[in-house]
Amino acid sequence: MYFVYILQSLKDGTYYIGYTGKNPEDRLTEHNKGKSRYTKGHIPYKLTKYILVLKKRS
């Protein structure tokens, strides 16, 4: 099972859409610690939405 999630930067309002096999809250923590090169310039983020998907591809 996977999650598609949407983050919004509290710094500048930009959005990031990602997917993960982890808990979305745990992934948010990783983003806010700067562990993703694509998002580290816009931290901190808030988790705005996530949905559960059963397969990575359909």
C-alpha positions in Angstrom: 0.0 0.0 0.0 1.2 3.5 -0.8 0.2 7.1 -0.1 0.0 10.1 -2.5 0.5 13.2 -0.4 0.5 17.0 -0.9 2.7 19.3 1.1 2.4 23.1 1.3 5.4 25.2 2.2 4.8 27.5 5.1 7.8 29.6 3.8 6.4 30.5 0.4 3.2 28.6 -0.2 4.5 26.3 -2.9 3.1 22.8 -3.2 4.9 19.4 -3.5 3.2 16.2 -4.5 4.8 12.9 -3.7 4.2 9.3 -3.0 5.5 6.9 -0.3 5.2 3.5 1.2 5.8 5.1 4.6 3.4 6.9 7.0 2.7 10.3 5.5 3.4 12.0 8.8 6.8 10.3 9.0 7.6 11.4 5.4 6.6 15.0 6.3 9.1 14.9 9.2 11.8 13.8 6.7 11.0 16.7 4.3 11.1 19.2 7.2 14.5 17.9 8.2 15.8 18.7 4.7 16.3 15.1 3.6 14.8 15.7 0.2 16.8 17.8 -2.2 13.7 19.0 -4.1 12.0 20.4 -1.1 14.7 21.5 1.3 14.8 25.0 0.0 11.1 25.6 1.0 10.9 24.2 4.5 8.9 24.0 6.7 6.0 22.2 5.2 2.6 21.2 6.4 0.8 18.1 5.2 -2.4 19.3 3.4 -3.8 16.0 2.1 -3.0 12.3 1.5 -4.8 9.4 0.0 -4.2 5.7 0.2 -3.6 3.8 -3.0 -3.3 0.0 -3.1 -0.8 -0.3 -6.0 2.1 1.9 -7.1 0.9 1.5 -10.7 -2.5 0.6 -12.1 
